């Protein structure tokens, strides 16, 4: 008797299911076997590194930045400078780089392409055609357009503008010192850094410090909503987070589009000379080609322009704000370092903040003489780098480490500066907050890489460093900061840092787009009685 049509379909379905199951089993076995003899932390054939990652994340407060986990795994299991982390099938597979020489090779000498995961994280926040994740001709076009305002010579010309904004920040601190209230340093610092980068972008301040600006709120809402989208298993929360992110993006894009179009009208109306790049704002450089060629602002161009400006605003605001918070956190328990800063500021510039401010207007080149101040900034960034780069495989499909080839196929190549910068084999006595190490240079120089290195290094490095120098120069003599609402841990959570014994969980950066301060870095501030003219 011939089988019925229903039985035939059932047989076909069962065969297909069996074939699919067999394929998955074979794929699973092949995947796990791939890592058998490779450098890695303890490995489970069934779970890969998923169980291990769960154990490591449980050691820390919620939502820590991944670099904290990588450093912990690397140190706990004494791993070499190259190792694998397998989170398949629930997560990606990583080739982790903690060797400074290999990191230099990956990012500078070979300059591996950016991994698509960067676009997955950045595009929902700033837009598709962004300089961070772009490759090839698209990256070259954006780099040539956006790099000129961030050259050291151009940045030094912004010192007067930056000091004006910092003086507004100083006034805010004076008010907070009088009320003795607890405040979020992240909030007032982000207003400052937003005004600085907005002025570099458009040529005028958006007055976030004095009036507030909805763009800062929208940026924050976009980033926090995106974290929920990526991390939450709750589909309802993900749905509403997506709606919130898209709504905030629409508001922000509308505001920026209006400003870009207004600037375009001014450039045309006033016949501004945009033939040379020198002295132009970021917005002017973006509009320069359209002006020179007499073309209108079509939708495709506007999308690129808005994306570029959002990238500059977000990158210039978030990373510098985070560093300001961690600088004052660390200085709050190191009065001896504060005194050395104050001595340098009096010596290189002059006693008195108003007199120092006047000197910056006339002698901005003296900022380069603030050696100890620069070292304090560098040492803070050694403890607290703000982000990482993610690289992909190149045409060869492997990297060579200590004479052996290791596959890069299908892996996110992750050079982790946090691990290098907290490694006692690279930086002697890494737990110590020791700015003088940058004068001694008793470490591998290219191991310090908070701005990354090579052609894809952060464009805004010079701007951020000068901005941080000016912030310290115009505030550290007048104010003493103290962390508020901290709950110190009785013993360190992990062996590689003991900062949580002083600062509690605030010692561990939170992941909100970049590695941010936890709880907004709550502080109180009082006037020191110094720095008065």
Long-range contacts (C-beta under 8 A, 24 or more apart in sequence): 31-86, 31-88, 32-86, 34-407, 35-84, 35-86, 38-83, 38-84, 38-406, 39-79, 39-80, 39-82, 39-83, 39-84, 40-79, 40-83, 40-84, 40-85, 40-86, 41-73, 41-76, 41-77, 41-79, 41-83, 41-85, 42-77, 43-86, 48-86, 48-87, 48-88, 49-85, 49-86, 49-87, 50-87, 50-90, 50-91, 53-85, 53-87, 53-91, 59-493, 59-494, 60-493, 60-505, 60-508, 61-505, 61-508, 61-518, 63-227, 63-231, 63-510, 63-511, 63-512, 64-508, 64-509, 64-510, 64-511, 65-508, 65-509, 65-510, 65-511, 65-514, 65-515, 66-388, 66-511, 67-385, 67-388, 67-416, 67-417, 67-418, 67-419, 67-509, 67-515, 68-418, 68-508, 68-509, 70-96, 70-98, 70-414, 70-416, 70-418, 70-419, 71-416, 71-418, 71-419, 71-422, 71-496, 72-494, 72-496, 74-98, 74-416, 74-419, 74-423, 75-419, 75-422, 75-423, 75-494, 75-495, 75-496, 76-494, 76-495, 80-401, 80-402, 81-401, 82-399, 82-401, 82-406, 84-411, 92-117, 92-411, 92-412, 93-410, 93-411, 93-412, 94-411, 94-412, 94-413, 94-414, 95-399, 95-406, 95-408, 95-411, 95-412, 95-413, 95-414, 96-414, 96-416, 96-419, 97-413, 97-414, 97-415, 97-416, 98-415, 98-416, 98-419, 98-420, 98-423, 99-401, 99-420, 100-420, 100-426, 100-444, 100-446, 100-447, 100-449, 101-444, 101-446, 102-399, 102-401, 102-415, 103-415, 103-417, 103-420, 103-446, 103-449, 103-453, 104-446, 104-453, 104-454, 105-399, 106-391, 106-399, 106-413, 106-415, 107-389, 107-391, 107-415, 107-452, 107-453, 107-454, 107-456, 107-457, 108-453, 108-454, 108-455, 110-394, 111-454, 111-455, 111-456, 112-391, 112-392, 112-393, 112-394, 112-408, 112-413, 113-391, 113-392, 113-394, 114-389, 114-390, 114-391, 114-392, 114-456, 115-390, 115-391, 115-392, 115-412, 115-413, 116-392, 117-390, 117-412, 118-389, 118-390, 121-226, 121-230, 121-513, 122-311, 124-222, 124-226, 124-229, 124-245, 125-222, 125-223, 125-226, 125-310, 125-314, 125-513, 126-307, 126-310, 126-311, 126-314, 127-303, 127-306, 127-307, 127-310, 127-311, 128-303, 128-307, 129-303, 129-304, 129-307, 129-308, 130-307, 130-308, 130-310, 130-311, 131-308, 131-311, 131-459, 132-311, 132-315, 142-308, 143-459, 145-285, 145-286, 145-288, 145-289, 145-308, 146-282, 146-285, 146-286, 146-308, 146-312, 146-459, 147-459, 148-277, 148-278, 148-280, 148-285, 149-200, 149-280, 149-281, 149-282, 149-285, 150-459, 150-460, 150-461, 150-462, 150-463, 151-462, 152-462, 154-278, 155-462, 155-463, 155-466, 156-364, 156-365, 156-367, 156-466, 157-279, 157-364, 158-200, 158-463, 158-466, 159-360, 159-364, 159-367, 159-466, 159-470, 160-360, 160-361, 160-364, 161-196, 161-199, 161-200, 162-196, 162-466, 162-467, 162-470, 163-357, 163-360, 163-361, 163-470, 163-474, 165-192, 165-195, 165-196, 165-199, 165-205, 165-209, 166-192, 166-470, 166-471, 166-474, 166-475, 167-357, 167-474, 168-192, 168-195, 168-209, 168-210, 169-209, 169-471, 169-474, 169-475, 170-353, 170-474, 170-475, 170-478, 172-209, 173-475, 173-478, 173-479, 173-525, 174-478, 174-527, 176-524, 176-525, 177-479, 177-525, 177-526, 177-527, 180-524, 180-526, 181-524, 182-484, 182-485, 182-522, 182-523, 182-524, 183-522, 183-523, 183-524, 183-525, 184-519, 184-520, 184-521, 184-522, 184-523, 185-324, 185-325, 185-328, 185-481, 185-517, 185-520, 185-521, 185-522, 185-523, 186-321, 186-322, 186-325, 186-516, 186-517, 186-520, 186-521, 187-520, 189-320, 189-321, 189-324, 189-325, 190-216, 190-317, 190-318, 190-321, 191-216, 192-321, 192-324, 192-471, 193-316, 193-317, 193-320, 193-321, 193-324, 193-467, 194-313, 194-317, 196-316, 196-320, 196-467, 197-312, 197-313, 197-316, 197-317, 197-320, 197-460, 197-463, 198-313, 200-281, 200-282, 200-312, 200-316, 200-463, 201-281, 201-282, 201-283, 201-309, 201-312, 201-313, 202-259, 202-263, 202-281, 202-282, 202-283, 203-263, 203-281, 203-283, 203-284, 214-251, 214-255, 215-252, 215-255, 215-256, 215-313, 216-317, 217-248, 218-248, 218-249, 218-251, 218-252, 218-255, 219-248, 219-252, 219-313, 219-314, 219-317, 219-318, 221-245, 221-248, 222-248, 222-249, 222-252, 223-512, 223-513, 224-512, 226-513, 227-511, 227-512, 227-513, 252-310, 253-306, 253-310, 256-306, 256-309, 256-310, 257-302, 257-306, 259-283, 260-286, 260-287, 260-297, 260-302, 260-305, 260-306, 260-309, 261-297, 263-287, 264-290, 264-291, 264-297, 267-291, 282-308, 282-309, 282-312, 283-309, 312-460, 314-513, 315-458, 315-459, 315-460, 316-460, 316-463, 316-464, 318-386, 318-513, 318-514, 318-516, 319-386, 319-387, 319-458, 319-460, 319-464, 319-514, 320-464, 320-467, 320-468, 322-384, 322-386, 322-509, 322-514, 322-515, 322-516, 322-517, 323-377, 323-380, 323-381, 323-384, 323-386, 323-464, 323-468, 324-468, 324-471, 325-517, 325-521, 326-380, 326-383, 326-384, 326-517, 326-521, 327-376, 327-377, 327-380, 327-468, 327-472, 328-481, 328-521, 328-523, 329-481, 329-483, 329-503, 329-506, 329-517, 329-521, 330-380, 330-383, 330-433, 331-376, 331-476, 331-481, 332-480, 332-481, 332-482, 332-483, 332-523, 333-502, 334-433, 337-376, 337-433, 337-435, 338-476, 338-480, 340-372, 341-372, 341-373, 341-376, 341-472, 341-476, 341-477, 342-476, 342-477, 342-530, 342-531, 344-370, 344-371, 344-372, 344-373, 345-370, 345-373, 345-472, 345-473, 345-476, 345-477, 346-477, 349-473, 351-531, 351-533, 352-531, 352-532, 352-533, 353-474, 353-477, 353-478, 353-531, 353-532, 353-533, 354-533, 355-533, 356-473, 356-474, 357-474, 360-470, 360-473, 367-466, 367-469, 367-470, 367-473, 370-469, 370-473, 371-439, 372-435, 373-469, 373-472, 373-473, 374-438, 374-465, 374-469, 375-435, 375-436, 375-437, 375-438, 375-439, 376-435, 376-472, 377-465, 377-468, 377-469, 377-472, 378-435, 378-438, 378-448, 379-433, 379-434, 379-435, 379-437, 379-438, 381-448, 381-450, 382-421, 382-422, 382-427, 382-430, 382-448, 382-450, 383-421, 383-422, 383-433, 383-499, 384-509, 384-515, 385-417, 385-418, 385-421, 385-449, 385-450, 385-515, 386-450, 386-514, 386-515, 387-514, 387-515, 388-414, 388-415, 388-416, 388-417, 388-418, 389-415, 389-452, 389-456, 390-414, 391-415, 415-449, 415-452, 417-447, 417-448, 417-449, 417-450, 417-452, 420-447, 420-449, 421-447, 421-448, 421-449, 421-450, 422-496, 422-497, 423-447, 430-496, 431-496, 431-497, 431-498, 431-499, 477-528, 477-530, 477-531, 478-527, 478-528, 478-530, 478-531, 478-532, 479-525, 479-526, 479-527, 479-528, 480-525, 480-526, 480-527, 480-528, 481-523, 481-524, 481-525, 482-523, 482-524, 482-525, 482-526, 483-521, 483-522, 483-523, 484-522, 484-523, 484-524, 485-519, 485-522, 486-522
